[in-house]
Amino acid sequence: MLRLALVLVLLMSGTAHALPLNVLCRVPGVHDAEVIRVVHAVGLSTRVSDKVMLAGFEAGWVESHMNNLACGDADSLGVFQQRPSMGWGTPDQIMNVSYAASRFFELAVKLDRAHLSPGLLADAVQRSCCPERYDQAEGRARSMLRQAWQGGPEVVGGMVYVVEDGDVRADGVRLSTSQDYVGRPSVAGTAVYARTAGGEVRTLLNGAWQTVATGVAGDPEAVLRPDGTVELFAVVANGSVARLSAPAWPQSPPGFATGKPSAVVHADGSVGLYVRSGDKLMATAAGAWREIATGLEGSPEAVVRPDGTVGVYALEDGRPHRLGLAWEPLGEGRFIDTVSAQPDGTVHARTAGGEVVTAG
């Protein structure tokens, strides 16, 4: 029965190519930082082995460079180029990175055998044309895995906050010891907020970490109002932007956003939100969303300039960009994760080696 079940599973998986052969399907040259975090978080939540986790990252790099592609060969979609016609799920399900990762890991656990390398295990799931390419991607996969445990920077008052090796640090000083934090921290006033791999948002107040929200899929964004209260936002598991601070409520429909929102406080005390929706930059004030720009590849960073206008920044193809009439590059340096912008236009970003520098 076990052999029959494995045969059925292999038939269901279909054949995947190493990167889409469809020339009309653009594959970025770098991975999507939010995609690797989601895949990593799903693997952690389902307690897969290190080998299975590495197989997932090798497969993700080979199939899509760890990007959630809305195209591919035939009807292939998503980070693992899974095919609806082969029983992987509906197109909407496959384009949900959490769902896609869950399906990959579920099958990988069933197919794992002691003699299989991570790359051959990835091929057993993907049934690709090029099985050798997965193990060839091991170095890249391990680099992405290290990054999945890291995030930032958040630069506030000259202090640099990052997540490194699963813990939150401020100017190199460890603020936590649980080793379960991922993504970029957020700071508002004297409070630090960070997300765990299990989808909790915790805050550091008076020397202790407290859980303030659960079911979160993206990094939190905390902003301090003039009256001293903190507004807290994040993308939750169903893809909607939510206000997590009391009173909590959804700020968008489900499936609307990915990544980390960015919030700014205007002179009148109102809060403006900026989020990534597909490749669109969307902004809201008083609950009405409008499209600001297209071609967005990472989470936006908005900041109020001294003249009261809002500047928006993001990493595009690993380079920091500023939004003007179009996305304008701020130099040729290559960085990972997100950028942290200051009101004077200074932008900070983190290199693949973990160093936070002024970018552009």
C-alpha positions as CSV (number, residue, x, y, z in Angstrom):
1,M,0.0,0.0,0.0
2,L,2.8,2.4,0.8
3,R,4.4,1.8,-2.6
4,L,1.1,2.4,-4.4
5,A,0.6,5.6,-2.4
6,L,4.0,6.9,-3.4
7,V,3.3,6.1,-7.0
8,L,0.1,8.0,-6.9
9,V,1.8,10.9,-5.2
10,L,4.5,11.0,-7.9
11,L,1.9,10.9,-10.7
12,M,0.1,13.8,-9.1
13,S,3.2,16.0,-8.8
14,G,3.6,16.4,-12.6
15,T,6.8,17.6,-14.2
16,A,8.4,20.9,-13.4
17,H,11.2,22.6,-15.2
18,A,14.2,24.4,-13.7
19,L,12.9,28.0,-14.1
20,P,10.0,28.5,-16.5
21,L,10.8,27.9,-20.1
22,N,8.1,30.4,-21.1
23,V,10.1,33.4,-22.3
24,L,7.1,35.7,-21.5
25,C,7.4,34.7,-17.8
26,R,9.9,37.1,-16.2
27,V,11.9,35.6,-13.3
28,P,13.7,38.1,-11.0
29,G,17.3,37.6,-10.6
30,V,17.0,37.8,-6.8
31,H,14.7,36.1,-4.3
32,D,11.7,37.8,-2.6
33,A,12.6,38.3,1.0
34,E,9.0,37.8,2.1
35,V,8.6,34.6,0.2
36,I,11.6,33.0,1.9
37,R,10.2,34.0,5.3
38,V,6.8,32.5,4.6
39,V,8.3,29.2,3.3
40,H,10.6,29.1,6.3
41,A,7.8,29.8,8.8
42,V,5.6,27.1,7.3
43,G,8.5,24.6,7.5
44,L,9.1,25.5,11.2
45,S,5.4,25.4,12.1
46,T,5.1,21.9,10.6
47,R,8.4,20.8,12.3
48,V,10.1,19.5,9.1
49,S,13.6,18.2,9.3
50,D,16.6,20.4,8.3
51,K,16.9,18.2,5.2
52,V,13.3,18.7,4.1
53,M,13.6,22.5,4.8
54,L,16.8,22.7,2.7
55,A,15.0,20.7,-0.1
56,G,12.2,23.3,-0.1
57,F,14.7,26.2,-0.4
58,E,16.6,24.4,-3.2
59,A,13.3,23.7,-5.1
60,G,12.2,27.3,-4.6
61,W,15.4,28.7,-6.0
62,V,15.5,26.4,-9.0
63,E,11.8,26.8,-9.9
64,S,11.3,30.6,-9.4
65,H,14.3,32.1,-7.7
66,M,12.0,32.1,-4.6
67,N,9.5,34.4,-6.1
68,N,5.7,33.9,-6.2
69,L,5.3,33.9,-10.0
70,A,1.9,34.4,-11.6
71,C,3.1,32.6,-14.7
72,G,5.1,29.6,-15.8
73,D,5.2,26.7,-18.3
74,A,1.8,25.4,-19.2
75,D,-0.3,26.2,-16.1
76,S,2.5,26.2,-13.6
77,L,2.3,28.9,-10.9
78,G,3.8,30.2,-7.8
79,V,7.1,29.7,-5.9
80,F,7.3,26.0,-6.6
81,Q,5.7,26.2,-10.1
82,Q,2.9,23.8,-9.0
83,R,0.2,23.0,-11.6
84,P,-3.5,23.1,-10.9
85,S,-4.1,20.5,-13.7
86,M,-1.9,18.1,-11.7
87,G,-3.9,18.3,-8.5
88,W,-1.8,20.8,-6.6
89,G,-4.8,23.1,-5.9
90,T,-6.6,25.9,-7.5
91,P,-4.6,28.8,-9.0
92,D,-5.6,31.0,-6.1
93,Q,-4.4,28.4,-3.6
94,I,-1.1,27.9,-5.4
95,M,-0.5,31.6,-5.4
96,N,-0.8,31.6,-1.6
97,V,2.8,31.0,-0.6
98,S,1.7,29.4,2.7
99,Y,-0.5,26.9,1.0
100,A,2.1,26.2,-1.7
101,A,4.8,25.6,0.9
102,S,2.5,23.4,3.0
103,R,1.8,21.2,0.0
104,F,5.5,20.9,-0.9
105,F,6.6,20.0,2.6
106,E,3.7,17.6,3.1
107,L,4.8,15.6,0.0
108,A,8.5,15.9,0.8
109,V,8.0,14.4,4.3
110,K,6.2,11.4,2.6
111,L,8.9,10.9,0.0
112,D,12.0,11.4,2.2
113,R,14.3,8.4,2.3
114,A,17.8,8.2,4.0
115,H,19.6,7.8,0.7
116,L,18.1,10.9,-0.9
117,S,20.1,14.1,-0.8
118,P,18.1,17.3,-0.2
119,G,18.3,18.0,-4.0
120,L,17.1,14.5,-4.9
121,L,14.3,14.8,-2.4
122,A,13.3,18.1,-4.0
123,D,13.3,16.4,-7.4
124,A,11.2,13.6,-6.0
125,V,8.6,16.2,-5.2
126,Q,8.9,18.3,-8.3
127,R,9.6,15.6,-10.9
128,S,11.7,18.0,-12.9
129,C,13.5,17.7,-16.1
130,C,16.8,18.5,-14.4
131,P,17.2,16.7,-11.1
132,E,20.9,17.6,-10.7
133,R,20.1,21.4,-10.5
134,Y,18.6,21.2,-7.0
135,D,21.8,20.0,-5.3
136,Q,23.7,22.6,-7.4
137,A,21.6,25.2,-5.7
138,E,22.5,24.2,-2.2
139,G,24.8,27.2,-1.5
140,R,22.2,29.6,-2.6
141,A,19.5,27.8,-0.6
142,R,21.6,27.8,2.6
143,S,22.2,31.6,2.1
144,M,18.5,32.2,1.9
145,L,17.9,30.0,4.9
146,R,20.3,32.2,6.9
147,Q,18.5,35.3,5.7
148,A,15.1,33.8,6.7
149,W,16.2,34.0,10.3
150,Q,17.3,37.6,9.8
151,G,15.6,40.9,9.0
152,G,15.9,44.6,9.0
153,P,17.2,47.2,9.4
154,E,15.0,49.5,11.4
155,V,17.0,52.6,12.1
156,V,15.5,54.9,14.8
157,G,17.4,57.7,16.5
158,G,20.6,56.5,15.1
159,M,20.2,53.0,16.6
160,V,20.1,50.0,14.3
161,Y,17.6,47.3,15.1
162,V,17.8,43.9,13.3
163,V,16.8,40.3,13.7
164,E,19.9,38.1,13.6
165,D,20.0,34.3,14.2
166,G,16.4,34.4,15.5
167,D,16.8,37.2,18.0
168,V,16.2,41.0,18.1
169,R,19.3,43.1,18.5
170,A,19.8,46.9,18.9
171,D,23.3,48.1,17.9
172,G,24.5,44.6,18.4
173,V,23.0,44.2,21.9
174,R,20.7,41.2,22.1
175,L,17.2,42.1,23.3
176,S,15.7,38.6,23.2
177,T,17.0,35.1,23.8
178,S,14.2,32.9,22.4
179,Q,15.7,32.5,18.9
180,D,12.3,32.4,17.2
181,Y,12.1,35.9,15.7
182,V,12.0,36.6,11.9
183,G,11.8,39.6,9.7
184,R,12.2,43.3,10.5
185,P,11.5,44.7,13.9
186,S,9.6,48.0,14.3
187,V,10.1,50.7,16.9
188,A,7.6,53.3,18.2
189,G,8.7,55.5,21.1
190,T,10.3,53.2,23.7
191,A,8.5,50.0,22.5
192,V,10.0,47.4,20.2
193,Y,7.8,45.1,18.1
194,A,8.9,41.9,16.3
195,R,7.3,38.9,14.7
196,T,8.0,35.2,15.5
197,A,8.2,32.4,13.0
198,G,4.9,31.2,14.5
199,G,3.0,34.3,13.5
200,E,3.0,36.1,16.8
201,V,3.8,39.8,17.2
202,R,5.5,40.5,20.5
203,T,6.5,43.8,22.1
204,L,9.4,44.6,24.5
205,L,8.1,46.8,27.3
206,N,9.8,47.3,30.6
207,G,12.3,44.6,29.9
208,A,9.9,41.8,29.1
209,W,8.4,40.5,25.8
210,Q,4.6,40.3,25.6
211,T,2.5,38.8,22.9
212,V,0.1,41.4,21.4
213,A,-1.2,39.6,18.3
214,T,-1.3,36.2,16.6
215,G,-2.0,35.0,13.1
216,V,0.3,37.5,11.5
217,A,1.9,36.7,8.1
218,G,4.1,39.8,7.7
219,D,6.4,42.1,9.7
220,P,4.6,44.5,12.0
221,E,4.6,48.3,11.6
222,A,4.3,50.4,14.7
223,V,3.9,54.2,14.6
224,L,3.7,56.7,17.4
225,R,0.9,59.3,17.4
226,P,1.3,62.8,18.7
227,D,-0.8,61.9,21.8
228,G,1.7,59.1,22.7
229,T,-0.5,56.2,21.6
230,V,0.9,53.5,19.3
231,E,-0.8,52.3,16.1
232,L,0.2,48.8,15.1
233,F,-0.4,47.2,11.7
234,A,0.5,44.0,9.9
235,V,-0.6,41.7,7.0
236,V,-2.4,38.8,8.6
237,A,-2.8,35.2,7.5
238,N,-5.6,35.8,5.0
239,G,-3.7,38.5,3.2
240,S,-5.5,41.5,4.5
241,V,-3.9,44.5,6.1
242,A,-5.1,44.8,9.8
243,R,-4.8,47.2,12.6
244,L,-3.6,45.2,15.5
245,S,-3.8,47.9,18.1
246,A,-7.2,48.4,19.9
247,P,-9.7,48.6,18.5
248,A,-8.5,46.1,16.0
249,W,-10.1,45.8,12.6
250,P,-9.2,44.9,9.0
251,Q,-7.9,47.7,6.8
252,S,-8.4,45.9,3.5
253,P,-10.1,42.9,1.8
254,P,-8.5,39.4,2.1
255,G,-5.7,38.7,-0.3
256,F,-4.9,42.3,-0.7
257,A,-1.3,42.6,0.5
258,T,2.0,40.9,1.2
259,G,5.0,41.9,3.2
260,K,5.4,44.7,5.6
261,P,3.1,47.8,5.6
262,S,4.6,51.2,6.2
263,A,2.8,53.8,8.2
264,V,3.3,57.6,8.5
265,V,1.7,60.1,10.8
266,H,0.7,63.4,9.1
267,A,0.7,66.8,10.8
268,D,-3.0,66.5,11.5
269,G,-2.5,63.3,13.4
270,S,-4.0,61.0,10.8
271,V,-2.2,57.9,9.8
272,G,-1.4,56.9,6.2
273,L,-0.6,53.3,5.2
274,Y,1.5,52.1,2.2
275,V,1.5,48.4,1.2
276,R,2.5,46.1,-1.6
277,S,-0.4,44.5,-3.5
278,G,1.0,42.3,-6.2
279,D,3.4,44.6,-8.0
280,K,1.4,47.7,-7.0
281,L,2.1,50.3,-4.4
282,M,-1.2,51.1,-2.7
283,A,-1.8,53.9,-0.2
284,T,-4.8,54.7,2.0
285,A,-6.1,57.6,4.1
286,A,-9.4,57.4,5.9
287,G,-9.9,53.8,4.6
288,A,-9.9,54.5,0.9
289,W,-7.1,52.7,-1.1
290,R,-5.6,54.2,-4.2
291,E,-2.8,53.0,-6.5
292,I,0.4,55.1,-6.3
293,A,2.8,53.2,-8.6
294,T,3.5,49.8,-10.2
295,G,6.6,47.7,-10.5
296,L,7.0,47.2,-6.8
297,E,9.1,44.1,-5.9
298,G,9.5,44.6,-2.1
299,S,7.9,46.1,0.9
300,P,7.6,49.9,0.7
301,E,9.1,52.3,3.2
302,A,7.3,55.6,3.6
303,V,8.6,58.6,5.5
304,V,7.3,62.2,6.1
305,R,9.8,64.7,4.9
306,P,10.4,68.0,6.7
307,D,8.2,69.8,4.2
308,G,5.3,67.5,5.0
309,T,5.4,65.5,1.8
310,V,5.8,61.7,1.8
311,G,8.8,60.0,0.4
312,V,8.5,56.3,-0.6
313,Y,11.5,53.9,-1.0
314,A,11.9,50.2,-1.7
315,L,14.4,47.6,-2.8
316,E,14.0,46.7,-6.5
317,D,16.3,43.9,-7.8
318,G,18.4,44.4,-4.7
319,R,19.0,48.1,-5.2
320,P,17.4,50.9,-3.2
321,H,15.0,53.0,-5.2
322,R,13.1,56.2,-4.5
323,L,9.7,56.9,-6.0
324,G,9.6,60.0,-8.1
325,L,7.8,60.1,-11.5
326,A,9.0,56.5,-11.6
327,W,11.2,54.3,-9.5
328,E,14.6,56.0,-9.4
329,P,17.7,53.9,-8.4
330,L,19.9,55.3,-5.5
331,G,23.1,53.7,-6.5
332,E,24.4,50.3,-7.7
333,G,24.9,48.7,-4.3
334,R,23.1,45.3,-3.7
335,F,21.2,44.8,-0.5
336,I,18.7,42.4,1.0
337,D,15.4,42.6,2.9
338,T,14.0,46.1,3.3
339,V,15.3,49.7,3.5
340,S,15.0,52.1,6.4
341,A,14.5,55.7,5.4
342,Q,14.9,58.9,7.4
343,P,13.0,62.2,6.9
344,D,16.2,63.8,5.4
345,G,16.2,61.2,2.7
346,T,19.0,59.1,4.2
347,V,18.4,55.4,3.4
348,H,19.9,52.4,5.3
349,A,20.0,48.9,4.0
350,R,21.6,45.6,4.9
351,T,24.2,43.7,2.8
352,A,24.1,39.9,2.4
353,G,26.9,39.8,4.9
354,G,24.7,41.4,7.6
355,E,26.3,44.9,7.6
356,V,23.9,47.8,7.8
357,V,25.1,50.7,5.7
358,T,23.9,54.0,4.2
359,A,22.6,53.1,0.7
360,G,22.6,55.6,-2.2
